[in-house]
Amino acid sequence: MSTAYDPYAPSPATASDTSTGRVFTVTGQDWDTVVQGVGDLGDEGHEDHVVVNMGPQHPSTHGVLRLILELEGETVTEARCGIGYLHTGIEKNMEFRTWVQGVTFCTRMDYLSPFYNEATYCLGVERLLDIEEDIPEKAQVMRVLLMELNRISSHLVAIATGGMEIGALTVMTIGFRERELVLDLFELITGLRMNHAFIRPGGVAQDMPPGALDQIRDFVALMKKRLPEYAALCNANPIFKGRLVDVGHLDLAGCLALGVTGPVLRSTGYAWDLRKTQPYCGYEDYDFEVKTWDTCDSYGRFRIRLDEMWESLKIIEQAADRLAGLEGAPVMVGDKKIAWPSQLAVGTDGMGNSLDHIRHIMGESMEALIHHFKLVTEGFRVPAGQAYVPVESPRGELGAHVVSDGGTRPYRAHFRDPSFTNLQAMSVMSEGGMVADVIVAIASLDPVMGGVDR
């Protein structure tokens, strides 16, 4: 009696010969199956090597990542990433939603920097609509303000979780303490702490609430007192430096070959920042510096993130001053064929729309009501074409390649997420180092698996 074939049954590690030697394929089996399969190959001297599965797990907040390490003692001889455990099908889902509804999906990709996901997507849609010059100034300033607040919150998580992974628990606690303050501002402005869907094609969802600018200025003043704590705890700490200095080394040539961007690239001394080199949202009108380091290691990436938070505070102050002079200005394009209702007013119960707004929609005319209904349910049409407008996210170049066939839904929306691109540097950074240094290398990349597995 023959046994039925089970495609899901674990199989031992298989080997194939290549021009560079023997390659072992490990596809998610149990530990004993992996060891048995590699051992059965009978390579001379291979008994000194051990294959270790680090994960799939959720180390700190990077996401569910699996590392396949081949060890010789404590030395990593080969390292590979196993991804896909957080796959959500966001890009495919966007093909079945209107252009505005797509924002609700893409904001959930890199969940630590949602405003950047929204911004690059909306900038691409606006380029296809040919309304880039029509976006109100106040909407652009609000986008910059929110993105820089988001850069601070993201870098705080990178430093906090990186500290926790190497045992610097005080860095973790104060990092999340400050991040809560940023999320409070997000909730005040957008109504949500994460997954905002606030930046939309044509502008932003609604105006700044009363008192928001005062709270933003209070936050900036507080952060100027709190940021030096990180420097005092880490910058010259011999234990901290002993774990980070010369660990996760990747020079400029390696970054360029792998397409690595963000703080990892700038840690080589190369001042590449899209806010300066390819400005968007009016960044060319703000006074700030691109911070670099010259050590090409994990310590330099930490120092860059710390310095970038200071620069973000400078930009936030400038944006707040500009918003103070734009009281009552529009935050959405004037074209009512595109402007998905941005004058939404929350009801007194904190839910739904206020009665005043409902009267405004219902009381104008039957034609206005029909147009409102069609715009919300069917959406606007975008001329056929394709566009790519990248932004400088906390992790590097984040871009949305949006393609339209002339309909009310994206034909294709593909995102160039820096976490996905930068993660391929993990093996280069880790091989030849110690097992403990793998964690430091991953933390210095700061990957978010929601962006990798979109």
C-alpha positions as CSV (number, residue, x, y, z in Angstrom):
1,M,0.0,0.0,0.0
2,S,1.6,3.2,-1.1
3,T,1.8,6.2,1.2
4,A,0.1,9.4,-0.1
5,Y,2.4,12.3,-0.9
6,D,2.2,15.1,1.7
7,P,3.5,18.3,0.2
8,Y,3.6,19.9,3.7
9,A,5.7,17.1,5.4
10,P,9.1,18.4,6.5
11,S,12.0,17.3,4.3
12,P,15.7,17.2,5.3
13,A,18.0,20.0,4.1
14,T,19.0,19.5,0.5
15,A,22.2,20.5,-1.2
16,S,23.2,21.7,-4.6
17,D,26.5,22.4,-6.1
18,T,27.2,25.9,-7.5
19,S,30.3,27.7,-8.8
20,T,30.9,29.0,-5.3
21,G,30.6,25.6,-3.5
22,R,27.9,23.7,-1.8
23,V,24.6,25.5,-1.1
24,F,22.2,24.2,1.6
25,T,18.5,24.8,1.3
26,V,16.6,25.0,4.6
27,T,12.9,25.6,4.2
28,G,11.4,26.0,7.7
29,Q,11.8,22.5,9.0
30,D,12.1,21.5,12.7
31,W,15.5,21.8,14.2
32,D,16.2,18.0,14.3
33,T,15.2,17.6,10.7
34,V,17.6,20.4,9.6
35,V,20.5,18.9,11.6
36,Q,19.7,15.4,10.3
37,G,19.5,16.6,6.7
38,V,22.8,18.5,6.8
39,G,24.5,15.7,8.6
40,D,23.4,13.2,6.0
41,L,25.3,15.1,3.3
42,G,28.6,13.9,4.8
43,D,30.8,16.9,3.9
44,E,34.3,16.6,5.3
45,G,34.8,19.0,8.2
46,H,31.1,19.9,8.2
47,E,30.6,18.4,11.6
48,D,32.2,21.6,13.1
49,H,29.4,23.7,11.7
50,V,25.9,24.1,13.3
51,V,22.8,25.5,11.6
52,V,20.7,27.6,13.9
53,N,17.3,29.0,13.4
54,M,17.0,32.4,15.1
55,G,13.2,32.8,14.9
56,P,10.8,33.2,13.4
57,Q,10.1,35.5,16.3
58,H,9.3,39.0,17.1
59,P,12.5,40.5,18.5
60,S,11.5,43.8,20.1
61,T,9.4,45.5,17.4
62,H,11.3,44.7,14.2
63,G,8.6,42.2,13.3
64,V,8.4,38.5,12.7
65,L,11.8,37.7,11.2
66,R,13.7,34.4,10.8
67,L,17.4,34.3,10.6
68,I,19.2,31.1,9.4
69,L,22.7,31.1,10.8
70,E,25.5,28.7,10.2
71,L,27.9,28.8,13.0
72,E,31.5,27.6,13.7
73,G,31.7,27.9,17.4
74,E,30.5,31.4,18.2
75,T,31.4,32.8,14.7
76,V,28.8,33.2,12.1
77,T,30.0,31.7,8.8
78,E,26.8,32.2,6.9
79,A,23.6,34.2,7.5
80,R,20.4,34.3,5.6
81,C,17.0,36.0,6.2
82,G,13.7,34.2,6.0
83,I,10.9,36.7,5.4
84,G,7.2,36.5,4.6
85,Y,5.8,35.7,8.0
86,L,3.9,39.0,8.2
87,H,2.7,39.1,4.7
88,T,-0.6,41.1,4.4
89,G,-1.2,41.4,0.6
90,I,-1.5,45.2,1.0
91,E,-0.3,46.0,-2.5
92,K,-2.8,43.6,-4.1
93,N,-5.7,44.7,-1.9
94,M,-5.1,48.3,-3.1
95,E,-6.0,47.2,-6.7
96,F,-9.6,46.6,-5.5
97,R,-10.1,49.9,-3.7
98,T,-10.5,53.5,-4.8
99,W,-7.5,55.8,-5.0
100,V,-8.5,57.5,-1.6
101,Q,-9.2,54.1,0.1
102,G,-5.7,53.0,-0.9
103,V,-4.3,55.3,1.7
104,T,-6.1,53.3,4.4
105,F,-4.1,50.2,3.3
106,C,-0.7,51.6,2.6
107,T,-0.5,53.4,6.0
108,R,-0.3,50.0,7.6
109,M,2.8,48.8,5.8
110,D,5.7,50.3,7.8
111,Y,3.6,50.8,10.9
112,L,6.3,52.8,12.7
113,S,6.3,55.5,10.0
114,P,2.7,55.5,8.6
115,F,2.8,59.1,7.4
116,Y,5.6,58.4,5.0
117,N,3.7,55.5,3.4
118,E,0.7,57.8,2.9
119,A,2.8,60.7,1.6
120,T,4.7,58.9,-1.1
121,Y,1.5,57.2,-2.4
122,C,-0.4,60.5,-2.4
123,L,2.5,62.4,-4.1
124,G,2.4,59.8,-6.9
125,V,-1.3,60.1,-7.3
126,E,-1.1,63.9,-7.4
127,R,1.6,63.7,-10.1
128,L,-0.7,61.5,-12.2
129,L,-3.6,63.9,-11.6
130,D,-1.3,66.9,-12.5
131,I,-2.3,68.8,-9.4
132,E,1.1,69.0,-7.7
133,E,1.1,72.8,-8.0
134,D,-2.4,73.0,-6.7
135,I,-1.9,71.5,-3.3
136,P,-2.6,74.2,-0.6
137,E,0.4,75.5,1.3
138,K,-1.1,74.6,4.6
139,A,-1.6,71.0,3.6
140,Q,2.1,70.8,2.5
141,V,3.3,72.3,5.8
142,M,1.1,69.9,7.8
143,R,2.5,67.0,5.9
144,V,6.1,68.1,6.7
145,L,5.1,68.6,10.4
146,L,3.6,65.2,10.7
147,M,6.4,63.4,8.8
148,E,9.1,65.0,11.1
149,L,7.1,64.1,14.2
150,N,6.9,60.6,12.8
151,R,10.7,60.6,12.1
152,I,11.3,61.3,15.8
153,S,8.8,58.6,17.0
154,S,10.4,56.1,14.6
155,H,14.0,56.9,15.6
156,L,12.9,56.6,19.3
157,V,11.7,53.1,18.7
158,A,14.9,52.2,16.8
159,I,17.1,53.4,19.7
160,A,14.8,52.0,22.4
161,T,14.4,48.5,20.9
162,G,18.1,48.4,19.9
163,G,19.0,49.3,23.5
164,M,16.7,46.6,24.9
165,E,18.2,44.0,22.6
166,I,21.7,44.5,24.1
167,G,20.5,45.0,27.6
168,A,20.4,48.8,27.9
169,L,16.9,48.7,29.5
170,T,16.9,52.4,30.6
171,V,17.3,53.5,27.0
172,M,14.3,51.4,26.1
173,T,12.1,52.8,28.9
174,I,12.8,56.5,28.2
175,G,12.6,55.9,24.4
176,F,9.0,54.6,24.7
177,R,8.2,57.3,27.2
178,E,9.0,60.0,24.6
179,R,7.3,58.1,21.8
180,E,4.0,58.2,23.8
181,L,4.2,62.0,23.7
182,V,4.5,62.0,19.9
183,L,1.6,59.5,19.6
184,D,-0.5,61.8,21.8
185,L,0.1,64.6,19.2
186,F,-0.9,62.3,16.4
187,E,-4.1,61.4,18.2
188,L,-4.8,65.1,18.7
189,I,-4.3,66.0,15.1
190,T,-5.6,63.0,13.2
191,G,-7.8,61.2,15.8
192,L,-5.6,58.1,15.7
193,R,-2.2,57.0,17.2
194,M,-1.3,54.8,14.2
195,N,-2.7,53.9,10.8
196,H,-4.0,57.4,10.3
197,A,-5.1,57.6,6.6
198,F,-4.7,61.4,7.2
199,I,-2.6,62.4,4.2
200,R,-4.9,62.0,1.1
201,P,-4.7,62.9,-2.6
202,G,-5.1,66.6,-2.8
203,G,-4.2,67.5,0.7
204,V,-4.9,66.2,4.2
205,A,-8.1,65.0,5.9
206,Q,-8.9,68.0,8.1
207,D,-7.5,71.2,9.6
208,M,-5.4,71.5,12.7
209,P,-7.5,71.3,15.9
210,P,-7.6,74.3,18.3
211,G,-4.6,74.3,20.7
212,A,-2.5,71.9,18.6
213,L,0.3,74.3,17.9
214,D,0.7,75.1,21.6
215,Q,1.0,71.4,22.4
216,I,3.5,70.9,19.6
217,R,5.7,73.7,20.9
218,D,5.5,72.3,24.4
219,F,6.6,68.9,23.0
220,V,9.6,70.5,21.2
221,A,10.7,72.3,24.4
222,L,10.4,69.1,26.4
223,M,12.4,67.0,23.8
224,K,15.2,69.5,23.9
225,K,15.6,68.6,27.5
226,R,15.1,64.9,27.1
227,L,17.3,64.1,24.1
228,P,20.6,64.9,26.0
229,E,19.7,62.0,28.3
230,Y,20.3,59.5,25.4
231,A,23.7,61.1,24.7
232,A,24.6,61.0,28.4
233,L,23.5,57.3,28.7
234,C,25.1,56.0,25.4
235,N,27.5,58.3,23.5
236,A,30.5,57.7,25.7
237,N,29.3,54.6,27.6
238,P,32.2,52.1,27.3
239,I,29.8,49.0,27.4
240,F,27.5,50.5,24.8
241,K,30.4,51.5,22.6
242,G,31.9,48.0,23.1
243,R,28.8,46.4,21.7
244,L,28.3,48.8,18.7
245,V,31.7,50.2,17.6
246,D,33.1,48.3,14.5
247,V,30.0,46.0,14.6
248,G,27.8,45.6,11.5
249,H,30.4,47.2,9.2
250,L,29.2,48.2,5.8
251,D,31.2,50.7,3.7
252,L,30.0,53.1,1.0
253,A,30.7,50.6,-1.8
254,G,28.7,48.0,-0.1
255,C,25.7,50.4,0.4
256,L,25.7,51.5,-3.2
257,A,26.0,47.9,-4.5
258,L,23.0,46.8,-2.4
259,G,20.9,49.9,-2.8
260,V,21.0,50.6,1.0
261,T,19.8,54.1,2.0
262,G,18.9,56.1,5.1
263,P,21.1,56.2,8.2
264,V,23.0,53.1,7.1
265,L,24.2,54.9,4.0
266,R,24.9,58.2,5.8
267,S,27.0,56.4,8.4
268,T,29.6,56.0,5.6
269,G,29.9,59.8,5.4
270,Y,27.7,60.1,2.2
271,A,25.2,62.9,2.8
272,W,22.4,61.4,0.7
273,D,19.0,62.6,1.9
274,L,16.0,63.0,-0.5
275,R,14.8,66.0,1.4
276,K,17.8,67.9,0.1
277,T,18.7,66.1,-3.1
278,Q,15.2,65.6,-4.5
279,P,13.0,68.0,-2.4
280,Y,9.2,67.3,-2.0
281,C,6.4,68.9,0.0
282,G,8.4,72.2,0.1
283,Y,11.4,70.8,2.1
284,E,13.7,73.1,0.1
285,D,12.2,76.0,2.1
286,Y,13.3,74.6,5.5
287,D,16.6,75.1,7.3
288,F,18.1,71.8,8.4
289,E,21.3,69.8,8.0
290,V,21.9,66.3,6.7
291,K,23.7,64.4,9.4
292,T,26.5,61.9,8.6
293,W,29.1,59.8,10.4
294,D,32.2,58.2,9.1
295,T,32.6,54.9,10.9
296,C,30.4,52.7,8.7
297,D,29.2,50.8,11.8
298,S,26.3,50.4,14.2
299,Y,27.6,53.1,16.5
300,G,27.6,55.6,13.7
301,R,24.0,54.7,12.8
302,F,22.9,55.3,16.4
303,R,24.6,58.7,16.5
304,I,23.0,59.7,13.2
305,R,19.5,58.8,14.5
306,L,20.2,60.9,17.6
307,D,21.4,63.8,15.6
308,E,18.5,63.6,13.1
309,M,16.0,64.0,15.9
310,W,17.5,67.4,16.7
311,E,17.2,68.4,13.0
312,S,13.6,67.2,13.0
313,L,12.8,69.4,16.0
314,K,14.2,72.4,14.0
315,I,11.9,71.6,11.1
316,I,8.9,71.1,13.4
317,E,9.5,74.6,14.9
318,Q,9.6,76.1,11.5
319,A,6.5,74.3,10.4
320,A,4.6,75.3,13.5
321,D,5.5,79.0,12.9
322,R,4.2,78.8,9.3
323,L,1.0,77.2,10.4
324,A,0.4,80.0,12.9
325,G,0.2,82.4,9.9
326,L,-2.1,80.1,7.9
327,E,-5.1,80.2,10.2
328,G,-8.3,79.3,8.2
329,A,-6.4,78.5,5.0
330,P,-7.6,75.5,3.0
331,V,-6.1,72.0,3.5
332,M,-7.5,70.3,0.4
333,V,-7.4,71.2,-3.3
334,G,-10.3,73.3,-4.6
335,D,-11.3,70.9,-7.3
336,K,-14.5,69.3,-5.9
337,K,-14.1,66.5,-8.5
338,I,-11.0,65.3,-6.6
339,A,-11.3,66.7,-3.1
340,W,-12.6,63.8,-1.1
341,P,-14.5,65.6,1.7
342,S,-11.9,67.1,4.0
343,Q,-14.4,69.3,6.0
344,L,-15.5,66.4,8.1
345,A,-16.4,67.5,11.6
346,V,-16.6,65.0,14.4
347,G,-19.8,64.8,16.3
348,T,-20.2,65.7,20.0
349,D,-20.1,61.9,20.8
350,G,-16.7,61.6,19.2
351,M,-18.0,59.5,16.4
352,G,-19.4,60.2,13.0
353,N,-20.1,63.6,11.5
354,S,-21.6,66.6,13.3
355,L,-25.2,67.5,12.4
356,D,-23.9,70.8,11.0
357,H,-21.8,68.9,8.4
358,I,-24.7,66.6,7.5
359,R,-27.0,69.6,7.0
360,H,-24.3,71.2,4.8
361,I,-24.2,68.1,2.6
362,M,-27.9,67.3,2.5
363,G,-29.1,70.9,2.2
364,E,-27.2,72.2,-0.8
365,S,-29.0,70.4,-3.6
366,M,-29.8,67.0,-4.9
367,E,-27.0,67.3,-7.4
368,A,-24.5,68.1,-4.7
369,L,-25.7,65.1,-2.7
370,I,-25.4,62.8,-5.7
371,H,-21.9,64.1,-6.5
372,H,-20.9,63.6,-2.8
373,F,-22.2,60.1,-2.9
374,K,-20.5,59.1,-6.1
375,L,-17.2,60.7,-5.0
376,V,-17.1,58.7,-1.8
377,T,-18.4,55.4,-3.2
378,E,-17.0,55.3,-6.7
379,G,-14.1,57.7,-6.4
380,F,-12.4,60.0,-8.9
381,R,-10.7,58.9,-12.1
382,V,-7.0,59.2,-12.6
383,P,-5.5,59.7,-16.1
384,A,-3.6,56.7,-17.4
385,G,0.1,56.7,-16.7
386,Q,2.6,55.8,-14.0
387,A,4.5,57.8,-11.4
388,Y,7.2,57.3,-8.8
389,V,7.8,60.0,-6.1
390,P,10.2,58.8,-3.3
391,V,10.4,60.3,0.1
392,E,13.1,60.1,2.8
393,S,11.6,57.9,5.5
394,P,13.3,57.2,8.8
395,R,14.8,54.0,7.2
396,G,15.8,55.4,3.8
397,E,14.2,55.9,0.4
398,L,10.6,54.9,0.4
399,G,8.8,55.2,-2.9
400,A,5.4,54.3,-4.4
401,H,5.2,53.3,-8.0
402,V,1.6,53.9,-8.8
403,V,0.1,52.9,-12.2
404,S,-3.3,54.0,-13.5
405,D,-5.3,52.6,-16.4
406,G,-7.6,55.6,-16.3
407,G,-10.0,54.1,-13.8
408,T,-11.1,54.9,-10.3
409,R,-8.8,52.3,-8.8
410,P,-5.0,51.8,-9.0
411,Y,-4.0,49.3,-11.7
412,R,-0.9,48.6,-9.6
413,A,0.7,50.1,-6.6
414,H,4.2,48.8,-5.7
415,F,6.3,50.2,-2.9
416,R,10.0,50.4,-2.7
417,D,10.3,49.9,1.0
418,P,13.8,50.6,2.5
419,S,13.4,47.9,5.2
420,F,13.2,45.3,2.4
421,T,16.1,46.6,0.5
422,N,18.3,47.3,3.5
423,L,17.6,43.8,5.0
424,Q,19.8,42.1,2.4
425,A,22.8,43.8,4.0
426,M,22.3,41.7,7.1
427,S,24.4,38.8,5.8
428,V,27.2,41.1,4.8
429,M,27.2,42.7,8.2
430,S,26.9,39.5,10.2
431,E,29.2,36.9,8.5
432,G,32.5,36.7,10.2
433,G,31.2,38.2,13.4
434,M,30.0,36.7,16.6
435,V,26.4,35.5,17.2
436,A,25.8,38.3,19.7
437,D,26.7,40.8,17.0
438,V,23.9,39.6,14.7
439,I,21.4,41.2,17.0
440,V,23.3,44.5,16.9
441,A,23.6,44.5,13.1
442,I,19.8,43.9,12.7
443,A,19.0,46.6,15.2
444,S,21.3,49.1,13.4
445,L,19.4,48.4,10.1
446,D,16.1,49.0,12.0
447,P,13.9,46.9,9.6
448,V,10.2,46.9,10.1
449,M,8.7,43.7,8.7
450,G,5.4,45.3,8.0
451,G,7.2,47.2,5.2
452,V,9.2,44.1,4.1
453,D,6.1,41.8,3.8
454,R,3.6,44.2,2.3
